[in-house]
Each structure stands twice: as C-alpha cells, then as structure tokens.
C-alpha cells in the first residue's frame, strides 16, 4: 500500500527545503513572460518550414516525411503513450510506401549564383590589382632605362652638361636674350609688308572716305546752327508792301 503524501509536514533537513510545486509553476510562468523570444522563435521556425514545404510543392517536388519524435506527455498513461507511438509509426509507413521513387544521388545540387553586387566588387578588385601590376611594371622599366651602365676602365673628364632646367627653378634668363614680340618686329626680317591693292580698289576706298567726310561735316554744321541762339537786336527785314508804298 502506498503511503499518503503529507502536505504540511516538517522538512527532514532544516537547511534544505524543497520548493513547492505551485511556486515552481509560478516561477516558470514568470520566466516565460520575461523571455517571450522562445515563442517567437518557435513560430518563425514553423513559418520557415511551412514556406519551404510550399516551395517544394510548387516546384513539383514532394516534401520530406517528417520523422516523429516520441515523448510521453504529462498525465499520459503508458498504454496511451504506446498506442500513440503505434499510430504515428503506421502513418509514417503508409506515407513512405505510397511515396514516389526518389533518386537523390542523381539530382544535382543547385549552383549558387553570385549576385550582381558581388560580381561588381570582384571586378573592381581585379581592376585594382591589374592597375597596380601595370604601374609596377612601368616603374621598373623606367628605372632600367634611366640606369647608366659604367664600363670597366671608363673615365669622366668633365661633369655632365645640364640641358633641361628643373621644374621648380626660379632662375631668370639673361637680359637681352628673351624672344620678345617687339624684338621680332624690329628685326629686319620681322616687319610684315602690307598687301598691295589694285588702283580700282584704291579709287573706291578714296570716294567712300570723301563721302563719309562730307556727311560728317554737314551733320556738324546742322548741330552748330541748332545750338547757336538768334540775336534779339537784329533789325527785322521790311515787308514788301511797305517798300512798294514808299516807292
């Protein structure tokens, strides 16, 4: 006969006391409320699995049969647990028998296609490496060209003559040796002769010049006559009628 469990009994050890069942349940529920990530994570995994199954069905590939995981539930008797395991195994066997024949070794793994962004990044990287190699090759060639080979027994009798000036040179040339425009004009061969014109062209140009001078003089006279005021003391000319009567 099983002994009845006493509820309000004195603990065997005063230093070690067992936590009551109700208190453990309250603590577990509080912990779940503090960490709601587990439920969200579980929902997300279920959504991902369901999406994968739909994608496989859309492609015409049958989804894999889920392998059941057996675990005895709370307040479940041994007989009910064994019966549930038997039902799930029979269901899995039925699905596996009615499933189409598969050949996973024949199916090729899909190749991972590189994204456009990754391709552009790799192309830029290759261009930089190629440019760096070209610069190094050009620098090496320049050093080889500028290298002066000294033969055995060669003697230098005078220092080399510098024909090119440095870029940041501030030295000025000697006076009187610059190629100025005035100097070119003063040189005997530098004065340019005007082109010769024909007699008809000279006559036409002379007439046009004379006409322009006459027009300018007439305009000047008109302006002077308009600006000069009329004198007040000047005698008025006698009328023709008075002259006739006097006669």
Secondary structure, DSSP 8 states (H G I E B T S, - for coil): ------SS---S-SS-----HHHHHHHHHHHHHH-THHHHHHHHHHHHHHHHHHHHHHHT-------------TT--HHHHHHHHHHHHHHHHHHHHTS----TTTS--------HHHHHHHHHHHHHHHHHHHHHHHHHHHHHHH-----TT----S-----S--TT------TT-S--HHHHHHSTTT--------HHHHHHHHHHHHHHHHHHHHHHHHHHHHHS---SSS-----HHHHHHH-
